Amino acid sequence: MCRILGIVSNEGFSQEYLTEFRKLAGNGRVRREAKPGHKDGWGVVLYDGNVPRYLAREPNNALTDSKYLEVSGRVAKAEEGILLAHLRKATRNGERSIGNTHPFVNGTWAFAHNGGIRRFNVKPRGLQGTTDSERFFRLLTNRLAKDGSFEESLAWSVSFVRRNFNYSSLNFVLSDGDVLYAYRDCKEAEDYYAMLYKPNKNAVIISQEPLDKEDWKPIPNRNLAIVQKDLAVQIKALNSE
């Protein structure tokens, strides 16, 4: 249970979005039965061309970690690119550690997830931590290395999970430095597992909660948002069983 953020910008990054996102560590939505807060870690990846650069990945509370302010200041100086950020709420599937802190990176791919896959005991090649989130990410990118098609690989990976495991949500943001993908797939608690996007003149922002008072558009359940560097947005249903 976490909060995720993705931004594609062609004319700089507003520090306001990272500032507002940080507040979700304390007051972001949680599931009805959960304790408040997403305070078990945070991370930010900013692409340099097609290379995902960790600006930070810390198993700390973003609200009290001064490094978050340093990182948001560095992001504000970037001229363009793709950014992924994550606030973690740890579950039984992974201890509080750097290795279990999102975003995860594999080659050119970076990934941040919100949700749980119950008893997800697969061990994909390259697995480093213990979270179900990284297991799903490695499953997807390993399949992608075989298929070459992102949408086909995603459909296969989602279908594999649906057939073999129970899950709350497969919500994620993911990028290869050229495109930002945001997928929404939840089986419960639809308000909590919402995915929203907001296009404007210079950027497209994806978040699970509004970060300002402007209009945000919902990504429907079991739909994939595809955001290009020219800020074109396509929303399409995933063709999977």
DRENTOR-811031 format. One line per field, with one value per residue: residue number from 1; residue in three letters; y, x, z of N, C-alpha, C in turn. Coordinates in Angstrom, 2 decimals, decimal comma. Layout:
N
seq c(NUM ...)
type c(ALA ...)
n.Y c(Y ...)
n.X c(X ...)
n.Z c(Z ...)
ca.Y c(Y ...)
ca.X c(X ...)
ca.Z c(Z ...)
c.Y c(Y ...)
c.X c(X ...)
c.Z c(Z ...)
This chain:
241
seq c(1 2 3 4 5 6 7 8 9 10 11 12 13 14 15 16 17 18 19 20 21 22 23 24 25 26 27 28 29 30 31 32 33 34 35 36 37 38 39 40 41 42 43 44 45 46 47 48 49 50 51 52 53 54 55 56 57 58 59 60 61 62 63 64 65 66 67 68 69 70 71 72 73 74 75 76 77 78 79 80 81 82 83 84 85 86 87 88 89 90 91 92 93 94 95 96 97 98 99 100 101 102 103 104 105 106 107 108 109 110 111 112 113 114 115 116 117 118 119 120 121 122 123 124 125 126 127 128 129 130 131 132 133 134 135 136 137 138 139 140 141 142 143 144 145 146 147 148 149 150 151 152 153 154 155 156 157 158 159 160 161 162 163 164 165 166 167 168 169 170 171 172 173 174 175 176 177 178 179 180 181 182 183 184 185 186 187 188 189 190 191 192 193 194 195 196 197 198 199 200 201 202 203 204 205 206 207 208 209 210 211 212 213 214 215 216 217 218 219 220 221 222 223 224 225 226 227 228 229 230 231 232 233 234 235 236 237 238 239 240 241)
type c(MET CYS ARG ILE LEU GLY ILE VAL SER ASN GLU GLY PHE SER GLN GLU TYR LEU THR GLU PHE ARG LYS LEU ALA GLY ASN GLY ARG VAL ARG ARG GLU ALA LYS PRO GLY HIS LYS ASP GLY TRP GLY VAL VAL LEU TYR ASP GLY ASN VAL PRO ARG TYR LEU ALA ARG GLU PRO ASN ASN ALA LEU THR ASP SER LYS TYR LEU GLU VAL SER GLY ARG VAL ALA LYS ALA GLU GLU GLY ILE LEU LEU ALA HIS LEU ARG LYS ALA THR ARG ASN GLY GLU ARG SER ILE GLY ASN THR HIS PRO PHE VAL ASN GLY THR TRP ALA PHE ALA HIS ASN GLY GLY ILE ARG ARG PHE ASN VAL LYS PRO ARG GLY LEU GLN GLY THR THR ASP SER GLU ARG PHE PHE ARG LEU LEU THR ASN ARG LEU ALA LYS ASP GLY SER PHE GLU GLU SER LEU ALA TRP SER VAL SER PHE VAL ARG ARG ASN PHE ASN TYR SER SER LEU ASN PHE VAL LEU SER ASP GLY ASP VAL LEU TYR ALA TYR ARG ASP CYS LYS GLU ALA GLU ASP TYR TYR ALA MET LEU TYR LYS PRO ASN LYS ASN ALA VAL ILE ILE SER GLN GLU PRO LEU ASP LYS GLU ASP TRP LYS PRO ILE PRO ASN ARG ASN LEU ALA ILE VAL GLN LYS ASP LEU ALA VAL GLN ILE LYS ALA LEU ASN SER GLU)
n.Y c(-1,19 2,02 5,21 6,60 8,35 9,84 11,70 13,35 15,72 18,49 20,93 21,68 21,01 21,37 22,20 22,15 19,91 17,72 18,60 18,63 15,95 14,81 15,38 13,42 11,32 11,63 12,31 10,96 8,88 5,84 2,34 1,25 -0,33 0,20 1,73 5,28 7,00 6,85 6,01 4,51 4,60 6,16 7,16 8,50 8,61 10,00 10,44 10,52 11,15 8,02 6,77 5,69 7,53 7,26 9,62 9,50 6,87 5,88 4,29 5,73 8,12 10,34 12,79 13,61 13,38 15,15 14,95 14,63 17,21 18,26 16,65 17,31 19,92 19,55 18,27 20,34 21,83 20,47 20,33 18,89 15,70 12,40 11,40 9,34 8,67 7,55 6,67 4,70 2,24 -0,15 -3,69 -7,06 -8,35 -7,40 -6,18 -3,06 -1,51 -0,46 -2,07 -2,90 -0,67 1,39 3,48 0,56 -0,56 -1,83 -2,29 -0,14 0,28 1,57 1,36 1,65 0,67 0,13 -1,80 -5,22 -8,57 -11,53 -14,12 -14,40 -16,19 -16,52 -16,45 -14,45 -14,03 -12,07 -10,95 -8,95 -7,90 -8,51 -7,99 -8,32 -6,51 -5,95 -8,51 -8,75 -6,72 -7,71 -10,08 -9,02 -7,48 -9,46 -11,06 -9,22 -9,03 -11,34 -11,23 -8,63 -6,84 -4,39 -4,12 -6,68 -8,20 -7,13 -7,83 -10,61 -10,98 -9,88 -11,58 -13,99 -13,51 -13,12 -15,66 -17,29 -16,17 -14,26 -10,82 -7,39 -5,01 -4,12 -1,72 0,57 2,75 3,08 3,26 3,54 5,58 6,70 6,53 6,97 4,74 4,00 1,88 0,69 -1,57 -2,94 -4,98 -4,46 -1,97 0,52 3,34 3,90 2,71 4,33 5,86 8,72 11,32 14,32 16,45 19,20 22,24 21,91 19,49 16,13 14,74 12,03 10,58 9,09 10,52 13,76 16,49 19,13 21,69 21,59 20,11 16,62 13,67 10,44 7,24 4,47 1,34 -1,53 -0,44 1,02 3,76 5,63 7,68 9,87 11,48 13,85 14,60 13,51 11,58 8,39 6,31 3,03 -0,07 -2,98 -5,84 -8,66 -11,85)
n.X c(0,86 0,77 1,83 1,99 3,74 4,05 5,68 5,81 7,66 8,26 9,31 10,73 10,33 7,82 8,39 6,38 4,73 6,19 6,41 3,73 3,18 4,83 3,44 1,52 2,66 1,97 -0,79 -2,03 -4,40 -5,47 -6,21 -9,32 -8,92 -6,34 -3,48 -2,82 -0,77 2,13 4,90 7,21 9,34 10,84 11,32 12,96 13,24 14,85 14,97 17,82 18,04 17,74 18,48 17,83 18,16 18,86 17,81 17,33 16,82 15,33 14,82 13,08 10,91 9,39 8,43 9,99 12,55 15,26 16,60 14,75 13,85 16,17 16,38 13,98 14,56 16,66 15,31 13,68 15,44 15,87 15,52 13,82 12,14 11,49 9,96 9,75 8,20 7,81 6,03 6,27 4,31 4,90 4,36 3,66 5,13 7,67 10,50 11,44 13,67 16,45 16,66 14,05 12,72 10,88 11,37 11,98 14,70 15,66 17,89 17,04 14,59 12,30 10,27 7,35 5,05 1,72 -0,05 -0,97 0,14 -0,95 0,72 2,68 4,89 6,78 10,05 11,56 14,20 16,97 15,94 16,16 15,23 12,62 9,98 6,61 6,08 8,53 8,93 6,84 7,57 10,07 9,17 7,64 9,58 11,41 9,84 9,39 11,92 11,94 9,66 9,58 7,54 5,90 3,17 2,11 3,72 3,01 0,28 0,51 1,85 0,04 -2,14 -1,00 -0,70 -3,39 -4,46 -3,18 -2,85 -4,16 -4,94 -4,73 -4,24 -2,70 -1,64 0,57 3,36 5,59 8,58 10,69 12,28 11,60 8,85 6,14 4,35 1,25 -0,57 -3,71 -5,25 -7,38 -8,86 -10,37 -11,35 -11,70 -11,64 -9,35 -7,41 -7,34 -6,35 -5,08 -4,81 -3,30 -3,17 -1,25 0,02 2,81 3,43 2,57 0,97 0,78 -0,95 -2,08 -3,74 -5,29 -3,06 -3,39 -5,92 -7,02 -8,62 -8,56 -8,18 -9,70 -8,10 -9,52 -10,47 -8,43 -7,15 -4,65 -2,52 -0,71 1,93 3,55 6,72 6,14 3,93 1,55 -1,30 -2,59 -5,28 -6,07 -7,82 -6,52 -5,68 -6,19 -6,63)
n.Z c(0,00 -1,06 -2,44 -5,68 -8,31 -11,48 -14,00 -17,09 -18,73 -20,87 -20,51 -18,07 -14,49 -12,09 -8,80 -7,03 -7,38 -6,37 -3,78 -2,90 -3,29 -1,37 0,96 1,03 2,31 4,91 4,99 2,95 1,22 2,74 3,03 4,47 6,76 7,48 9,13 9,40 6,98 4,79 5,28 5,15 3,43 0,54 -2,86 -5,78 -9,22 -11,98 -15,40 -17,49 -20,56 -21,87 -19,58 -16,39 -13,51 -10,13 -7,90 -5,28 -2,92 -0,25 2,89 4,61 6,30 4,19 5,03 7,13 6,30 5,38 3,02 1,04 0,42 -0,69 -2,98 -4,36 -4,99 -6,80 -8,85 -9,73 -11,19 -13,50 -17,04 -18,73 -19,27 -17,85 -14,88 -12,00 -8,91 -5,49 -2,55 0,24 1,92 4,03 3,85 4,91 3,02 2,66 4,29 5,86 4,01 1,91 -0,34 -0,72 -1,40 -3,54 -6,50 -8,57 -10,59 -13,74 -16,10 -18,67 -17,65 -15,25 -12,29 -10,31 -7,82 -6,56 -4,43 -3,68 -4,20 -3,33 -1,60 -3,57 -4,90 -6,89 -8,39 -10,19 -12,61 -11,61 -9,34 -6,43 -3,97 -1,54 -2,05 -3,31 -5,29 -6,66 -7,64 -9,49 -11,28 -12,25 -13,40 -15,51 -17,00 -17,66 -19,29 -21,31 -22,43 -23,89 -25,60 -26,76 -27,26 -25,50 -24,68 -25,21 -23,52 -21,04 -20,99 -20,94 -18,47 -16,62 -17,05 -16,20 -13,44 -12,73 -13,23 -11,39 -8,84 -6,07 -5,82 -4,71 -6,11 -9,20 -9,82 -11,38 -12,25 -14,95 -16,89 -19,82 -20,42 -22,84 -23,02 -20,77 -18,88 -17,36 -15,44 -14,44 -12,33 -10,32 -7,77 -5,62 -3,14 -4,70 -4,62 -3,14 -4,76 -7,01 -10,14 -11,59 -14,07 -15,34 -17,92 -19,12 -20,60 -20,63 -19,43 -18,39 -15,71 -13,51 -10,89 -7,81 -6,27 -6,41 -6,85 -6,83 -7,15 -9,61 -12,55 -12,70 -14,59 -14,62 -14,86 -16,24 -14,67 -15,27 -17,45 -19,58 -19,53 -21,84 -22,21 -24,22 -25,05 -26,34 -25,05 -25,81 -25,00 -24,57 -23,79 -23,14 -23,13 -21,63 -23,39 -22,12 -20,52)
ca.Y c(0,00 3,10 6,26 6,65 9,58 9,85 12,98 13,61 17,17 18,97 22,30 21,83 20,35 22,23 21,65 22,07 18,57 16,89 19,10 18,13 14,49 14,50 15,46 12,18 10,41 11,78 12,38 10,27 7,87 4,48 1,47 1,47 -1,05 0,49 2,88 6,41 7,27 6,09 6,57 3,47 4,73 6,99 7,13 9,32 8,34 10,98 9,94 11,29 10,44 6,71 6,20 6,05 7,92 7,41 10,82 8,99 5,72 5,89 3,60 6,70 8,90 11,51 14,01 14,01 13,18 16,40 14,66 14,80 18,61 18,40 16,00 18,08 21,08 19,10 18,00 21,63 22,38 19,68 21,03 18,03 14,29 11,56 11,21 8,42 8,81 6,56 6,69 3,30 1,75 -1,52 -4,78 -8,27 -8,92 -6,83 -5,35 -1,68 -1,52 0,17 -3,05 -3,04 0,67 1,73 2,68 -0,46 -0,31 -2,97 -1,75 1,18 0,32 1,94 0,88 1,87 -0,10 0,22 -2,92 -6,45 -9,85 -12,40 -15,37 -14,35 -16,88 -16,68 -15,86 -14,10 -13,76 -10,71 -10,48 -8,50 -7,71 -9,52 -7,52 -8,80 -5,48 -6,20 -9,79 -8,48 -5,93 -8,60 -10,96 -8,24 -7,11 -10,69 -11,43 -8,23 -9,38 -12,43 -10,86 -7,40 -5,96 -4,06 -4,40 -8,13 -8,68 -6,74 -8,66 -11,95 -10,93 -9,67 -12,81 -14,98 -13,22 -13,35 -17,09 -18,06 -15,50 -13,23 -9,54 -6,21 -4,06 -4,14 -0,34 0,94 3,61 2,43 3,96 3,17 6,84 7,22 6,54 6,69 3,90 3,91 0,84 0,55 -2,85 -3,24 -5,90 -4,03 -0,62 1,28 4,72 3,93 2,32 5,20 6,40 9,95 12,03 15,71 17,04 20,65 22,68 21,52 18,24 15,24 14,24 10,89 10,43 8,38 11,53 15,09 17,24 20,52 21,80 21,56 18,89 15,42 12,68 9,09 6,11 3,41 0,08 -2,42 0,36 1,45 5,09 5,69 9,09 10,09 12,66 15,05 14,76 12,82 10,59 7,39 5,42 1,87 -1,26 -4,01 -7,07 -9,81 -12,72)
ca.X c(0,00 1,72 1,40 2,92 3,72 4,82 5,59 6,54 7,71 9,15 9,75 10,99 9,47 7,36 8,70 5,12 4,16 6,91 6,07 2,39 3,27 5,44 2,42 0,75 3,29 1,27 -2,25 -2,54 -5,42 -5,10 -7,37 -10,13 -8,40 -4,92 -3,06 -2,50 0,61 2,96 6,11 8,24 10,37 10,52 12,34 12,75 14,08 14,73 15,69 18,79 17,85 17,12 19,13 17,15 19,10 18,31 18,14 17,33 15,96 15,59 13,80 12,74 9,70 9,67 8,05 11,03 13,87 15,67 17,09 13,64 13,86 17,32 16,05 12,96 15,25 17,40 14,33 13,20 16,44 15,90 14,83 12,79 12,40 10,48 10,22 8,92 8,40 7,05 5,98 6,00 3,69 5,40 3,47 4,36 5,91 9,00 10,94 11,81 15,08 16,69 16,38 12,61 12,17 10,62 11,21 12,96 15,31 16,23 18,31 16,46 13,25 12,07 8,92 6,83 3,81 0,87 -0,96 -0,38 -0,14 -0,89 1,47 3,32 6,14 7,66 11,37 12,07 15,63 17,40 15,29 17,11 14,57 11,64 8,61 5,82 6,16 9,69 8,72 6,01 8,39 11,03 8,40 7,27 10,73 11,98 8,98 9,62 13,17 11,63 8,63 9,90 6,38 5,53 1,77 1,94 4,39 2,17 -0,93 0,90 2,19 -1,20 -2,91 -0,34 -1,06 -4,82 -4,75 -2,49 -2,73 -5,11 -4,23 -5,55 -4,04 -1,46 -1,39 1,99 3,94 6,79 9,11 11,99 12,92 10,93 7,41 5,67 3,16 0,56 -1,59 -4,61 -5,96 -7,65 -9,97 -11,05 -11,02 -11,45 -11,27 -7,94 -6,56 -7,58 -5,21 -5,52 -3,78 -3,62 -2,32 -1,25 0,80 4,21 3,67 1,47 1,22 -0,02 -0,92 -3,24 -4,58 -5,02 -2,01 -3,82 -7,38 -7,45 -9,32 -7,78 -8,99 -9,45 -7,76 -10,47 -9,91 -7,90 -6,74 -3,26 -2,25 0,57 2,26 4,75 7,51 5,49 2,80 0,36 -1,79 -3,53 -5,84 -6,60 -8,06 -5,50 -6,25 -5,67 -7,69)
ca.Z c(0,00 -1,28 -3,34 -6,81 -9,10 -12,72 -14,72 -18,34 -18,92 -21,93 -20,19 -16,64 -13,50 -10,99 -7,48 -6,30 -7,42 -5,41 -2,45 -2,58 -3,20 -0,09 2,01 1,06 3,28 6,19 4,91 1,77 1,47 3,09 3,07 5,67 7,92 7,63 9,90 8,52 6,58 3,84 5,88 5,25 2,40 -0,61 -3,90 -6,97 -10,40 -13,05 -16,57 -18,27 -21,82 -21,59 -18,41 -15,14 -12,46 -8,79 -7,13 -3,90 -2,57 1,18 3,70 5,65 6,13 3,35 5,74 8,09 5,69 4,72 1,68 0,08 -0,01 -1,58 -4,24 -5,07 -5,54 -7,98 -9,91 -10,24 -12,10 -14,72 -18,12 -19,31 -19,01 -17,22 -13,46 -11,22 -7,47 -4,73 -1,09 0,59 3,15 4,03 4,21 5,36 1,92 2,53 5,40 5,54 3,62 0,61 -1,39 -0,92 -1,62 -4,94 -7,70 -8,91 -11,90 -14,45 -17,39 -18,93 -17,09 -13,84 -11,97 -8,95 -7,74 -5,37 -4,36 -3,16 -4,84 -2,16 -1,74 -4,88 -4,57 -8,04 -8,21 -11,51 -12,74 -11,26 -8,12 -5,41 -2,69 -1,12 -2,24 -4,45 -6,32 -7,50 -8,33 -10,67 -12,20 -12,90 -14,27 -16,69 -17,83 -18,21 -20,42 -22,36 -23,09 -24,82 -26,58 -27,45 -27,29 -24,13 -24,38 -25,16 -22,30 -19,91 -21,02 -20,49 -17,05 -15,87 -17,16 -15,34 -12,05 -12,54 -13,24 -10,36 -7,55 -5,71 -5,65 -4,46 -7,21 -9,97 -10,24 -11,43 -13,28 -15,47 -18,05 -20,39 -20,79 -24,02 -22,79 -19,42 -18,83 -16,07 -15,55 -13,28 -12,28 -8,92 -7,53 -4,40 -2,66 -5,93 -4,32 -2,73 -5,88 -8,16 -10,91 -12,21 -14,84 -15,65 -18,97 -19,31 -21,77 -20,56 -18,72 -18,02 -14,36 -13,10 -9,45 -7,28 -5,65 -6,97 -6,19 -6,82 -7,23 -11,01 -12,95 -12,98 -15,30 -14,12 -15,72 -15,88 -14,21 -16,29 -18,60 -19,64 -20,06 -22,54 -22,33 -25,02 -24,67 -26,86 -24,13 -26,29 -24,04 -25,07 -22,78 -23,85 -22,34 -21,83 -23,95 -21,39 -20,00)
c.Y c(1,23 4,22 6,37 7,91 9,39 11,16 12,88 15,10 17,51 20,40 22,49 21,14 21,34 21,53 21,45 20,64 17,62 17,32 18,56 16,60 14,07 14,49 14,18 11,13 10,48 11,68 11,72 9,20 6,53 3,63 1,57 0,85 -0,69 1,70 4,02 6,41 6,30 6,50 5,61 3,51 5,63 6,92 7,98 8,89 9,40 10,49 10,99 10,63 9,14 6,03 6,64 6,32 8,00 8,74 10,48 7,74 5,45 5,16 4,46 7,38 10,17 12,81 14,52 13,86 14,44 16,17 14,82 16,24 18,87 17,83 16,81 19,35 20,73 18,83 19,31 22,26 21,63 20,36 20,22 16,59 13,59 11,28 10,19 8,64 7,89 6,84 5,32 3,15 0,26 -2,50 -5,97 -8,84 -8,33 -5,93 -3,95 -1,63 -0,83 -0,80 -3,24 -1,70 0,95 3,12 1,62 -0,20 -1,61 -2,51 -0,35 1,35 0,72 1,76 1,20 1,35 0,25 -0,92 -4,14 -7,65 -10,90 -13,73 -15,51 -14,89 -17,13 -15,97 -15,55 -13,83 -12,30 -10,17 -10,14 -8,35 -8,81 -9,12 -8,20 -7,79 -5,73 -7,52 -9,58 -7,70 -6,82 -9,59 -10,27 -7,96 -8,34 -11,16 -10,48 -8,54 -10,51 -11,97 -9,64 -6,41 -5,67 -4,47 -5,91 -8,71 -8,33 -7,61 -10,07 -11,97 -10,76 -10,94 -13,90 -14,76 -13,52 -14,84 -17,80 -17,45 -14,54 -11,93 -8,44 -5,25 -4,32 -2,73 -0,03 2,09 3,00 3,21 3,32 4,42 7,47 7,44 6,32 5,90 3,97 2,93 0,78 -0,77 -3,20 -4,14 -5,50 -2,59 0,34 2,74 4,84 3,65 3,10 5,53 7,58 10,53 13,43 16,21 18,57 20,99 22,09 20,15 17,41 14,62 13,11 10,70 9,63 9,31 12,87 15,82 18,74 20,52 21,82 20,23 17,77 14,39 11,29 8,15 4,98 2,14 -0,82 -1,68 0,82 2,85 5,10 7,17 9,22 11,35 13,96 15,35 14,22 11,71 9,67 6,50 4,24 0,71 -2,30 -5,28 -8,27 -10,60 -12,38)
c.X c(0,88 1,04 2,46 2,67 4,56 4,62 6,41 6,50 8,65 9,62 9,88 9,97 9,10 7,65 7,43 4,58 4,87 6,62 4,71 2,40 3,85 4,41 1,61 1,39 2,58 -0,23 -2,83 -3,55 -4,80 -6,38 -8,05 -9,53 -6,96 -4,66 -2,70 -1,03 1,21 4,40 7,29 9,28 9,89 11,66 11,94 13,75 13,79 15,57 16,63 18,83 17,09 17,73 18,39 18,16 18,37 18,76 18,14 16,47 16,25 14,47 13,36 11,42 10,03 9,36 9,15 12,44 14,25 16,19 16,00 13,61 15,02 17,00 15,02 13,56 16,04 16,46 13,86 14,18 16,52 15,05 13,69 13,07 11,20 10,91 9,24 9,23 7,44 7,14 5,52 5,26 3,98 4,31 4,31 5,26 7,31 9,35 11,28 13,31 15,22 16,32 14,91 11,92 12,05 11,22 12,31 13,44 15,88 16,60 17,77 15,10 13,25 10,59 8,58 5,40 3,04 -0,13 -0,25 -0,81 0,09 -0,21 2,12 4,75 7,05 8,98 11,97 13,57 15,92 16,80 16,32 16,48 13,57 10,20 7,94 5,88 7,36 9,55 7,89 6,80 9,38 10,33 8,08 8,48 11,44 11,16 9,20 10,90 12,96 10,71 8,99 8,76 5,94 4,10 1,50 2,57 3,58 0,92 -0,62 1,14 0,94 -2,04 -2,32 -0,71 -2,53 -5,15 -4,25 -2,50 -3,90 -4,35 -5,23 -5,47 -2,70 -1,11 0,11 2,21 5,27 7,26 10,41 12,75 12,34 9,45 7,16 4,37 2,57 -0,58 -2,39 -5,36 -6,17 -8,87 -10,79 -10,66 -10,72 -11,10 -9,80 -7,02 -6,89 -6,26 -5,75 -4,41 -4,27 -2,66 -2,38 -0,29 2,19 4,47 2,39 1,85 0,26 0,15 -2,13 -4,19 -4,29 -3,96 -2,26 -5,33 -7,89 -8,12 -8,33 -8,71 -8,68 -8,97 -8,71 -9,75 -9,56 -7,60 -5,29 -3,20 -0,84 0,86 3,59 5,49 6,93 4,19 1,48 -0,01 -2,79 -3,97 -6,47 -6,78 -7,00 -6,18 -5,62 -6,85 -8,00)
c.Z c(0,00 -2,05 -4,45 -7,64 -10,35 -13,44 -16,01 -18,57 -20,08 -21,69 -18,69 -15,76 -12,41 -9,67 -6,66 -6,26 -6,46 -3,98 -2,01 -2,46 -1,86 1,04 2,13 1,97 4,62 6,07 3,68 2,14 1,85 3,04 4,44 6,93 8,26 8,53 8,96 8,12 5,59 4,16 5,91 4,16 1,28 -1,61 -5,08 -8,04 -11,44 -14,23 -17,15 -19,64 -21,54 -20,37 -17,15 -14,03 -11,11 -8,21 -5,65 -3,86 -1,11 1,94 4,88 5,34 5,34 4,07 6,66 7,53 4,91 3,31 0,63 -0,45 -0,97 -2,96 -5,03 -5,65 -6,79 -9,15 -10,54 -11,23 -13,42 -15,80 -18,72 -18,92 -18,40 -15,79 -12,88 -9,74 -6,74 -3,25 -0,64 1,92 3,19 4,44 4,64 4,27 1,79 3,69 4,92 5,28 2,27 -0,50 -1,69 -1,19 -3,12 -5,23 -7,84 -10,33 -12,45 -15,85 -17,58 -18,26 -15,61 -13,55 -10,53 -8,91 -6,47 -5,41 -3,80 -3,98 -3,76 -2,48 -3,12 -4,74 -5,75 -7,77 -9,59 -11,49 -12,41 -9,99 -7,05 -4,04 -2,40 -1,39 -3,42 -5,60 -7,24 -8,25 -9,60 -11,72 -12,95 -13,82 -15,59 -17,58 -18,39 -19,41 -21,60 -23,12 -24,11 -25,95 -27,41 -27,52 -25,87 -23,82 -24,32 -23,90 -21,06 -19,85 -20,52 -18,98 -16,18 -15,89 -16,26 -13,88 -11,81 -12,44 -11,98 -8,96 -7,33 -5,47 -5,34 -5,64 -7,89 -10,47 -10,27 -12,40 -13,66 -16,69 -18,53 -20,82 -22,04 -23,78 -21,30 -19,52 -17,42 -16,24 -14,27 -13,38 -10,82 -8,81 -6,31 -4,10 -3,81 -5,68 -3,95 -3,91 -7,16 -8,86 -11,71 -13,07 -15,16 -16,73 -18,90 -20,44 -21,79 -19,95 -18,65 -16,68 -14,06 -11,60 -9,00 -6,54 -6,31 -6,15 -6,24 -7,01 -8,67 -11,33 -13,29 -13,62 -14,78 -15,22 -15,32 -15,43 -15,40 -17,59 -18,44 -20,23 -20,63 -22,81 -23,07 -24,59 -25,24 -26,13 -24,69 -25,32 -24,73 -23,92 -23,50 -22,89 -22,66 -22,31 -23,28 -20,84 -18,55)
